[in-house]
Amino acid sequence: MKNPPKAVALISGGLDSMLAAKVVMDQGVHVEGINFFTGFCVEGHTHAIRKHESAKPKRNNALWVAEQLGIKLHIVDVIEPYKQVLLNPTHGYGSNMNPCLDCKSFMVGKALEWTQANGFDFILTGEVIGQRPMSQRADTMPVIQRESGAGDRLLRPLCGKYLPPTLPEREGWIDRDKLLDFTGRSRKPQIALAAKYGFKDYATPAGGCCFLTDETYSRKLVDLWQARGSREYELDDIMLLKVGRHIRPRPHFKLIVGREEGENNFLEGYRKQFVHLQHVSHMGPLVLIDGDPDANDLQLAAEIAARFGQGRDAPLVELEAIDKNGDKHLLRVKPMGAEQIMQEWYV
């Protein structure tokens, strides 16, 4: 018996890629999933840390999708090569710091490399014409095929009836009549198809886990680059941008203030890498100081930090400033008013 054709599906963790993989699996194709870890999409990370998001499932949605489909999922670390996509996107950014068109071409290109190394025949994605304003348009979809190098080895099952025939169709691996004709931003067809397949508890259909599409996160990232005078970053940098209040009272340093117990516990893992403040006289959050503060800066930082502890209404609050060597310095400060902090210094 002839071996079935093999496809690798880009699995983001969303509903579209889940449905696309299922549509192709139903045609007798052997499908495995691939998920690229850039550092900017950490499924379940903030849900697990923050108490107010405790009702959300603490799961990696890409792994969950693979489990529902019964397929293997290959998670590939692309943190380093992805930096060039983010820092120098050929097609620019979206409404925030999201280089969506370059990002999709990059990931399809990486998937192509994987298929060639592992003996797979084609690539499939959950893209739908007209769904996203930058990367999922009739005029940009061919750009992804061309710049990724995938050409007609790239199949988009959810809107395939509106696209030119691909290699899998010409080879008879895929019946074009069984491809779908989804278009536009409405998710009603996807939700109906999910119900048909019996899929439940999937990630929000209009979602997406990339923090680069978030305005607040993008602003923090740009602030980090401006303060350092360089657009370089490491994984710890981009993880910390997702946690706490970020307050920059001076160009050369900022405070990262835990908002609740879960964030404080997370920030504890970084305190030896930063000068940090701990409350002494009253209960209060851990505060990391990113930068190189002098004595006057520490005094100002302590006044700000005191505002977020239980001594916010006290005449004086005591905090300890602890440097990277573990040396401590006691500070007695009057808590600063919230208005100045929020209006002037929030990142």
C-alpha positions as a Python dict, from the first residue, in 0.01 Angstrom:
ca = {
    (1, 'M'): (0, 0, 0),
    (2, 'K'): (135, 343, -93),
    (3, 'N'): (232, 562, 201),
    (4, 'P'): (-1, 860, 252),
    (5, 'P'): (128, 1209, 173),
    (6, 'K'): (266, 1400, 470),
    (7, 'A'): (196, 1762, 565),
    (8, 'V'): (316, 1984, 845),
    (9, 'A'): (61, 2227, 988),
    (10, 'L'): (156, 2558, 1145),
    (11, 'I'): (-22, 2528, 1480),
    (12, 'S'): (-62, 2857, 1664),
    (13, 'G'): (-306, 2730, 1923),
    (14, 'G'): (-601, 2910, 1767),
    (15, 'L'): (-912, 2765, 1609),
    (16, 'D'): (-821, 2834, 1246),
    (17, 'S'): (-505, 2623, 1238),
    (18, 'M'): (-686, 2348, 1427),
    (19, 'L'): (-964, 2334, 1168),
    (20, 'A'): (-724, 2355, 874),
    (21, 'A'): (-530, 2056, 1002),
    (22, 'K'): (-850, 1857, 1056),
    (23, 'V'): (-979, 1932, 706),
    (24, 'V'): (-657, 1794, 557),
    (25, 'M'): (-645, 1494, 794),
    (26, 'D'): (-995, 1402, 679),
    (27, 'Q'): (-852, 1356, 329),
    (28, 'G'): (-618, 1081, 448),
    (29, 'V'): (-305, 1297, 477),
    (30, 'H'): (-60, 1230, 758),
    (31, 'V'): (-36, 1561, 947),
    (32, 'E'): (206, 1673, 1215),
    (33, 'G'): (212, 2016, 1377),
    (34, 'I'): (488, 2270, 1415),
    (35, 'N'): (495, 2567, 1652),
    (36, 'F'): (767, 2831, 1652),
    (37, 'F'): (877, 2980, 1983),
    (38, 'T'): (977, 3345, 1938),
    (39, 'G'): (945, 3445, 2305),
    (40, 'F'): (659, 3683, 2228),
    (41, 'C'): (388, 3419, 2249),
    (42, 'V'): (392, 3237, 2581),
    (43, 'E'): (64, 3051, 2616),
    (44, 'G'): (-72, 3040, 2969),
    (45, 'H'): (218, 3242, 3111),
    (46, 'T'): (36, 3552, 3234),
    (47, 'H'): (-275, 3343, 3308),
    (48, 'A'): (-70, 3130, 3547),
    (49, 'I'): (89, 3432, 3719),
    (50, 'R'): (-202, 3670, 3765),
    (51, 'K'): (-484, 3597, 4007),
    (52, 'H'): (-748, 3792, 3813),
    (53, 'E'): (-693, 3557, 3518),
    (54, 'S'): (-716, 3242, 3730),
    (55, 'A'): (-1040, 3136, 3561),
    (56, 'K'): (-865, 3103, 3225),
    (57, 'P'): (-721, 2761, 3140),
    (58, 'K'): (-352, 2738, 3226),
    (59, 'R'): (-242, 2556, 2918),
    (60, 'N'): (-29, 2582, 2611),
    (61, 'N'): (-298, 2609, 2344),
    (62, 'A'): (-75, 2470, 2069),
    (63, 'L'): (-13, 2154, 2272),
    (64, 'W'): (-383, 2136, 2352),
    (65, 'V'): (-476, 2159, 1983),
    (66, 'A'): (-230, 1882, 1896),
    (67, 'E'): (-381, 1667, 2168),
    (68, 'Q'): (-735, 1722, 2037),
    (69, 'L'): (-624, 1631, 1685),
    (70, 'G'): (-413, 1336, 1800),
    (71, 'I'): (-101, 1455, 1617),
    (72, 'K'): (261, 1515, 1704),
    (73, 'L'): (363, 1874, 1772),
    (74, 'H'): (718, 1992, 1708),
    (75, 'I'): (809, 2306, 1904),
    (76, 'V'): (1102, 2488, 1743),
    (77, 'D'): (1303, 2762, 1917),
    (78, 'V'): (1352, 3053, 1674),
    (79, 'I'): (1429, 3329, 1927),
    (80, 'E'): (1761, 3429, 1769),
    (81, 'P'): (1672, 3423, 1397),
    (82, 'Y'): (1339, 3592, 1472),
    (83, 'K'): (1520, 3900, 1604),
    (84, 'Q'): (1600, 4012, 1252),
    (85, 'V'): (1235, 3979, 1154),
    (86, 'L'): (1128, 4204, 1440),
    (87, 'L'): (1411, 4456, 1412),
    (88, 'N'): (1421, 4491, 1032),
    (89, 'P'): (1086, 4395, 878),
    (90, 'T'): (1084, 4440, 501),
    (91, 'H'): (713, 4516, 500),
    (92, 'G'): (705, 4724, 819),
    (93, 'Y'): (487, 4693, 1127),
    (94, 'G'): (116, 4670, 1185),
    (95, 'S'): (-73, 4898, 1422),
    (96, 'N'): (182, 4817, 1696),
    (97, 'M'): (519, 4642, 1687),
    (98, 'N'): (384, 4343, 1497),
    (99, 'P'): (572, 4263, 1172),
    (100, 'C'): (292, 4029, 1065),
    (101, 'L'): (370, 3985, 695),
    (102, 'D'): (742, 3929, 752),
    (103, 'C'): (661, 3704, 1047),
    (104, 'K'): (433, 3477, 845),
    (105, 'S'): (686, 3452, 561),
    (106, 'F'): (957, 3368, 815),
    (107, 'M'): (752, 3093, 979),
    (108, 'V'): (641, 2937, 653),
    (109, 'G'): (1004, 2946, 540),
    (110, 'K'): (1113, 2770, 857),
    (111, 'A'): (837, 2515, 808),
    (112, 'L'): (964, 2456, 455),
    (113, 'E'): (1313, 2387, 591),
    (114, 'W'): (1159, 2140, 835),
    (115, 'T'): (964, 1956, 563),
    (116, 'Q'): (1278, 1921, 354),
    (117, 'A'): (1476, 1786, 647),
    (118, 'N'): (1205, 1541, 754),
    (119, 'G'): (1067, 1409, 427),
    (120, 'F'): (729, 1586, 434),
    (121, 'D'): (546, 1688, 118),
    (122, 'F'): (372, 2018, 187),
    (123, 'I'): (277, 2286, 442),
    (124, 'L'): (-67, 2394, 557),
    (125, 'T'): (-184, 2698, 750),
    (126, 'G'): (-513, 2828, 889),
    (127, 'E'): (-505, 3153, 693),
    (128, 'V'): (-829, 3301, 562),
    (129, 'I'): (-851, 3570, 294),
    (130, 'G'): (-949, 3905, 446),
    (131, 'Q'): (-918, 3794, 807),
    (132, 'R'): (-615, 4000, 909),
    (133, 'P'): (-538, 4339, 758),
    (134, 'M'): (-164, 4289, 707),
    (135, 'S'): (-83, 3926, 628),
    (136, 'Q'): (-413, 3768, 522),
    (137, 'R'): (-518, 3961, 215),
    (138, 'A'): (-555, 3845, -142),
    (139, 'D'): (-257, 4058, -245),
    (140, 'T'): (-26, 3959, 42),
    (141, 'M'): (-83, 3584, 42),
    (142, 'P'): (127, 3541, -276),
    (143, 'V'): (401, 3747, -110),
    (144, 'I'): (423, 3489, 170),
    (145, 'Q'): (446, 3206, -82),
    (146, 'R'): (721, 3383, -274),
    (147, 'E'): (932, 3518, 11),
    (148, 'S'): (911, 3200, 218),
    (149, 'G'): (1021, 2989, -77),
    (150, 'A'): (726, 2754, -22),
    (151, 'G'): (552, 2844, -349),
    (152, 'D'): (270, 2606, -432),
    (153, 'R'): (368, 2366, -152),
    (154, 'L'): (173, 2597, 78),
    (155, 'L'): (-194, 2497, 117),
    (156, 'R'): (-460, 2712, 290),
    (157, 'P'): (-750, 2469, 334),
    (158, 'L'): (-998, 2716, 487),
    (159, 'C'): (-1002, 2942, 182),
    (160, 'G'): (-848, 2712, -79),
    (161, 'K'): (-1141, 2733, -320),
    (162, 'Y'): (-1061, 3101, -381),
    (163, 'L'): (-689, 3044, -442),
    (164, 'P'): (-495, 2899, -737),
    (165, 'P'): (-445, 2520, -730),
    (166, 'T'): (-146, 2404, -531),
    (167, 'L'): (95, 2115, -570),
    (168, 'P'): (-99, 1888, -327),
    (169, 'E'): (-410, 1936, -543),
    (170, 'R'): (-232, 1870, -872),
    (171, 'E'): (-66, 1559, -731),
    (172, 'G'): (-401, 1425, -615),
    (173, 'W'): (-310, 1433, -245),
    (174, 'I'): (-590, 1684, -184),
    (175, 'D'): (-937, 1698, -339),
    (176, 'R'): (-996, 2065, -419),
    (177, 'D'): (-1372, 2018, -395),
    (178, 'K'): (-1330, 1938, -25),
    (179, 'L'): (-1144, 2261, 50),
    (180, 'L'): (-1341, 2548, 204),
    (181, 'D'): (-1441, 2897, 94),
    (182, 'F'): (-1410, 3105, 413),
    (183, 'T'): (-1340, 3477, 371),
    (184, 'G'): (-1352, 3790, 580),
    (185, 'R'): (-1326, 3858, 951),
    (186, 'S'): (-1641, 3682, 1067),
    (187, 'R'): (-1565, 3369, 1268),
    (188, 'K'): (-1914, 3222, 1238),
    (189, 'P'): (-1812, 2966, 971),
    (190, 'Q'): (-1520, 2849, 1186),
    (191, 'I'): (-1738, 2821, 1496),
    (192, 'A'): (-1995, 2620, 1301),
    (193, 'L'): (-1726, 2387, 1164),
    (194, 'A'): (-1581, 2342, 1513),
    (195, 'A'): (-1925, 2239, 1637),
    (196, 'K'): (-1952, 1990, 1351),
    (197, 'Y'): (-1621, 1833, 1454),
    (198, 'G'): (-1715, 1841, 1820),
    (199, 'F'): (-1435, 2077, 1921),
    (200, 'K'): (-1504, 2260, 2247),
    (201, 'D'): (-1313, 2485, 2488),
    (202, 'Y'): (-1084, 2611, 2211),
    (203, 'A'): (-903, 2943, 2237),
    (204, 'T'): (-1101, 3256, 2152),
    (205, 'P'): (-1145, 3239, 1774),
    (206, 'A'): (-1046, 3602, 1716),
    (207, 'G'): (-752, 3569, 1951),
    (208, 'G'): (-384, 3530, 1902),
    (209, 'C'): (-111, 3507, 2158),
    (210, 'C'): (146, 3744, 2009),
    (211, 'F'): (221, 4024, 2255),
    (212, 'L'): (360, 4238, 1972),
    (213, 'T'): (1, 4312, 1864),
    (214, 'D'): (-72, 4461, 2207),
    (215, 'E'): (-41, 4840, 2232),
    (216, 'T'): (75, 4848, 2595),
    (217, 'Y'): (334, 4577, 2545),
    (218, 'S'): (465, 4742, 2228),
    (219, 'R'): (502, 5072, 2411),
    (220, 'K'): (708, 4902, 2684),
    (221, 'L'): (930, 4738, 2423),
    (222, 'V'): (1000, 5068, 2247),
    (223, 'D'): (1068, 5232, 2584),
    (224, 'L'): (1321, 4959, 2665),
    (225, 'W'): (1505, 5014, 2338),
    (226, 'Q'): (1508, 5391, 2376),
    (227, 'A'): (1643, 5373, 2731),
    (228, 'R'): (1924, 5137, 2631),
    (229, 'G'): (2008, 5315, 2308),
    (230, 'S'): (1996, 4979, 2132),
    (231, 'R'): (1724, 4761, 1984),
    (232, 'E'): (1875, 4441, 2115),
    (233, 'Y'): (1690, 4220, 2361),
    (234, 'E'): (1716, 3887, 2540),
    (235, 'L'): (1443, 3644, 2643),
    (236, 'D'): (1442, 3772, 3003),
    (237, 'D'): (1382, 4126, 2875),
    (238, 'I'): (1071, 4035, 2682),
    (239, 'M'): (938, 3813, 2960),
    (240, 'L'): (968, 4093, 3216),
    (241, 'L'): (778, 4333, 2989),
    (242, 'K'): (470, 4114, 3043),
    (243, 'V'): (473, 4143, 3422),
    (244, 'G'): (412, 4425, 3670),
    (245, 'R'): (376, 4801, 3650),
    (246, 'H'): (657, 4964, 3453),
    (247, 'I'): (735, 5315, 3578),
    (248, 'R'): (1017, 5530, 3435),
    (249, 'P'): (1075, 5844, 3647),
    (250, 'R'): (1414, 5912, 3483),
    (251, 'P'): (1550, 5820, 3139),
    (252, 'H'): (1826, 5600, 3283),
    (253, 'F'): (1618, 5374, 3510),
    (254, 'K'): (1271, 5232, 3558),
    (255, 'L'): (1081, 5042, 3826),
    (256, 'I'): (906, 4710, 3775),
    (257, 'V'): (644, 4684, 4051),
    (258, 'G'): (464, 4359, 4125),
    (259, 'R'): (84, 4399, 4120),
    (260, 'E'): (-12, 4089, 4317),
    (261, 'E'): (130, 3781, 4486),
    (262, 'G'): (177, 3583, 4167),
    (263, 'E'): (375, 3861, 4001),
    (264, 'N'): (585, 3915, 4313),
    (265, 'N'): (670, 3545, 4317),
    (266, 'F'): (767, 3562, 3950),
    (267, 'L'): (982, 3873, 4001),
    (268, 'E'): (1158, 3705, 4294),
    (269, 'G'): (1333, 3489, 4039),
    (270, 'Y'): (1499, 3800, 3894),
    (271, 'R'): (1585, 4001, 4206),
    (272, 'K'): (1952, 3896, 4218),
    (273, 'Q'): (1996, 4036, 3867),
    (274, 'F'): (1868, 4383, 3964),
    (275, 'V'): (1900, 4644, 4231),
    (276, 'H'): (1569, 4601, 4410),
    (277, 'L'): (1352, 4744, 4686),
    (278, 'Q'): (1182, 4551, 4965),
    (279, 'H'): (930, 4698, 5210),
    (280, 'V'): (1033, 4686, 5576),
    (281, 'S'): (787, 4885, 5787),
    (282, 'H'): (475, 4789, 5591),
    (283, 'M'): (370, 4512, 5356),
    (284, 'G'): (438, 4594, 4994),
    (285, 'P'): (540, 4455, 4655),
    (286, 'L'): (887, 4363, 4536),
    (287, 'V'): (1027, 4636, 4310),
    (288, 'L'): (1303, 4571, 4056),
    (289, 'I'): (1506, 4868, 3931),
    (290, 'D'): (1621, 4829, 3573),
    (291, 'G'): (1912, 5064, 3511),
    (292, 'D'): (2199, 5215, 3708),
    (293, 'P'): (2045, 5429, 3986),
    (294, 'D'): (2251, 5653, 4215),
    (295, 'A'): (2162, 5748, 4574),
    (296, 'N'): (1918, 6020, 4466),
    (297, 'D'): (1754, 5783, 4220),
    (298, 'L'): (1707, 5523, 4494),
    (299, 'Q'): (1540, 5781, 4714),
    (300, 'L'): (1297, 5871, 4436),
    (301, 'A'): (1238, 5504, 4357),
    (302, 'A'): (1157, 5433, 4721),
    (303, 'E'): (905, 5718, 4733),
    (304, 'I'): (731, 5571, 4431),
    (305, 'A'): (747, 5213, 4562),
    (306, 'A'): (603, 5318, 4898),
    (307, 'R'): (290, 5434, 4717),
    (308, 'F'): (209, 5074, 4620),
    (309, 'G'): (241, 4923, 4968),
    (310, 'Q'): (15, 4922, 5271),
    (311, 'G'): (195, 5231, 5404),
    (312, 'R'): (75, 5453, 5120),
    (313, 'D'): (-107, 5678, 5372),
    (314, 'A'): (164, 5666, 5640),
    (315, 'P'): (384, 5972, 5705),
    (316, 'L'): (701, 5762, 5659),
    (317, 'V'): (772, 5420, 5513),
    (318, 'E'): (1091, 5218, 5546),
    (319, 'L'): (1231, 5017, 5256),
    (320, 'E'): (1559, 4840, 5191),
    (321, 'A'): (1753, 4898, 4871),
    (322, 'I'): (1952, 4585, 4792),
    (323, 'D'): (2222, 4588, 4524),
    (324, 'K'): (2336, 4299, 4304),
    (325, 'N'): (2599, 4201, 4563),
    (326, 'G'): (2334, 4171, 4834),
    (327, 'D'): (2443, 4487, 5019),
    (328, 'K'): (2149, 4663, 5188),
    (329, 'H'): (2071, 5029, 5250),
    (330, 'L'): (1774, 5145, 5461),
    (331, 'L'): (1558, 5424, 5318),
    (332, 'R'): (1291, 5625, 5503),
    (333, 'V'): (1058, 5805, 5267),
    (334, 'K'): (725, 5977, 5237),
    (335, 'P'): (504, 5791, 4987),
    (336, 'M'): (450, 5979, 4663),
    (337, 'G'): (103, 6070, 4542),
    (338, 'A'): (-47, 5849, 4276),
    (339, 'E'): (-139, 6133, 4039),
    (340, 'Q'): (217, 6228, 3947),
    (341, 'I'): (322, 5867, 3900),
    (342, 'M'): (32, 5782, 3672),
    (343, 'Q'): (31, 6101, 3467),
    (344, 'E'): (404, 6135, 3410),
    (345, 'W'): (591, 5812, 3450),
    (346, 'Y'): (385, 5506, 3360),
    (347, 'V'): (528, 5334, 3057),
}
